[in-house]
Amino acid sequence: MYRAKWRTSAQIICKNDLVLVKDENILPMLWPLAGVVDVVMGKDGVCRVSDLKTSLGNIRMAVTRLCLLPLKESVERLPPNEGK
Protein backbone atom coordinates (compact mmCIF):
# COMPACT_ATOMS: atom_id res chain seq x y z
CA MET A 1 0.00 0.00 0.00
CA TYR A 2 1.20 3.52 -0.73
CA ARG A 3 0.52 6.85 0.88
CA ALA A 4 -1.48 8.96 -1.53
CA LYS A 5 -0.81 12.07 0.51
CA TRP A 6 2.77 12.40 -0.76
CA ARG A 7 2.31 11.20 -4.34
CA THR A 8 1.59 14.70 -5.66
CA SER A 9 3.61 17.81 -5.04
CA ALA A 10 2.10 20.71 -3.14
CA GLN A 11 1.36 24.10 -4.66
CA ILE A 12 4.53 26.02 -5.33
CA ILE A 13 4.58 29.48 -3.80
CA CYS A 14 6.77 31.97 -5.64
CA LYS A 15 7.83 35.57 -5.17
CA ASN A 16 5.04 38.15 -5.86
CA ASP A 17 2.20 35.63 -5.34
CA LEU A 18 -0.91 36.64 -3.39
CA VAL A 19 -1.85 34.43 -0.45
CA LEU A 20 -4.26 34.27 2.46
CA VAL A 21 -2.70 33.70 5.88
CA LYS A 22 -4.59 30.94 7.72
CA ASP A 23 -5.57 31.70 11.29
CA GLU A 24 -7.38 29.05 13.33
CA ASN A 25 -8.91 31.68 15.64
CA ILE A 26 -10.88 33.60 13.01
CA LEU A 27 -13.24 32.76 10.15
CA PRO A 28 -11.63 32.02 6.76
CA MET A 29 -13.50 34.97 5.30
CA LEU A 30 -11.48 37.25 7.58
CA TRP A 31 -8.01 35.75 6.94
CA PRO A 32 -5.52 38.52 6.09
CA LEU A 33 -4.28 39.00 2.54
CA ALA A 34 -0.51 39.07 1.98
CA GLY A 35 2.01 39.28 -0.81
CA VAL A 36 5.03 36.99 -0.95
CA VAL A 37 8.21 39.05 -0.69
CA ASP A 38 10.72 36.17 -0.59
CA VAL A 39 10.80 32.40 -0.22
CA VAL A 40 13.23 30.45 1.95
CA MET A 41 14.34 27.10 0.53
CA GLY A 42 15.21 24.13 2.70
CA LYS A 43 18.31 21.95 2.25
CA ASP A 44 16.32 19.71 -0.12
CA GLY A 45 15.36 22.63 -2.39
CA VAL A 46 11.71 22.71 -1.30
CA CYS A 47 10.15 25.99 -0.15
CA ARG A 48 9.04 25.63 3.45
CA VAL A 49 8.96 29.23 4.73
CA SER A 50 8.17 32.54 3.06
CA ASP A 51 8.45 36.20 3.96
CA LEU A 52 5.16 38.05 3.58
CA LYS A 53 4.05 41.67 3.42
CA THR A 54 0.68 42.30 5.04
CA SER A 55 -1.17 45.49 5.90
CA LEU A 56 0.26 45.25 9.42
CA GLY A 57 3.89 44.76 8.35
CA ASN A 58 6.27 42.00 7.30
CA ILE A 59 6.06 38.49 8.76
CA ARG A 60 7.68 35.09 8.17
CA MET A 61 5.24 32.18 7.89
CA ALA A 62 5.37 28.47 7.13
CA VAL A 63 4.04 27.61 3.66
CA THR A 64 1.62 25.08 5.15
CA ARG A 65 -0.28 27.98 6.74
CA LEU A 66 -0.79 29.84 3.46
CA CYS A 67 -3.55 29.58 0.84
CA LEU A 68 -2.37 30.50 -2.65
CA LEU A 69 -4.87 32.67 -4.53
CA PRO A 70 -5.41 31.85 -8.21
CA LEU A 71 -4.55 34.63 -10.63
CA LYS A 72 -6.67 35.51 -13.64
CA GLU A 73 -3.97 34.34 -16.09
CA SER A 74 -3.70 30.89 -14.50
CA VAL A 75 -7.49 30.44 -14.49
CA GLU A 76 -7.77 31.47 -18.14
CA ARG A 77 -5.20 28.84 -19.17
CA LEU A 78 -7.27 25.96 -17.77
CA PRO A 79 -8.96 23.77 -20.38
CA PRO A 80 -12.78 23.89 -20.44
CA ASN A 81 -14.45 21.88 -17.62
CA GLU A 82 -11.26 21.98 -15.49
CA GLY A 83 -12.10 25.23 -13.72
CA LYS A 84 -15.38 23.98 -12.26
ChimeraX attribute file (.defattr): number of C-alpha atoms within 10 A of each C-alpha:
attribute: neighborCount
match mode: 1-to-1
recipient: residues
	/A:1	3
	/A:2	6
	/A:3	6
	/A:4	7
	/A:5	8
	/A:6	8
	/A:7	8
	/A:8	7
	/A:9	7
	/A:10	11
	/A:11	10
	/A:12	11
	/A:13	20
	/A:14	15
	/A:15	13
	/A:16	14
	/A:17	17
	/A:18	21
	/A:19	22
	/A:20	19
	/A:21	23
	/A:22	18
	/A:23	13
	/A:24	9
	/A:25	7
	/A:26	9
	/A:27	9
	/A:28	12
	/A:29	7
	/A:30	11
	/A:31	17
	/A:32	14
	/A:33	17
	/A:34	23
	/A:35	21
	/A:36	21
	/A:37	17
	/A:38	17
	/A:39	21
	/A:40	15
	/A:41	12
	/A:42	10
	/A:43	7
	/A:44	6
	/A:45	8
	/A:46	12
	/A:47	16
	/A:48	15
	/A:49	19
	/A:50	21
	/A:51	19
	/A:52	23
	/A:53	17
	/A:54	16
	/A:55	9
	/A:56	8
	/A:57	8
	/A:58	14
	/A:59	13
	/A:60	15
	/A:61	16
	/A:62	14
	/A:63	21
	/A:64	12
	/A:65	14
	/A:66	20
	/A:67	16
	/A:68	19
	/A:69	11
	/A:70	11
	/A:71	10
	/A:72	8
	/A:73	8
	/A:74	8
	/A:75	11
	/A:76	10
	/A:77	10
	/A:78	10
	/A:79	8
	/A:80	8
	/A:81	6
	/A:82	8
	/A:83	9
	/A:84	4
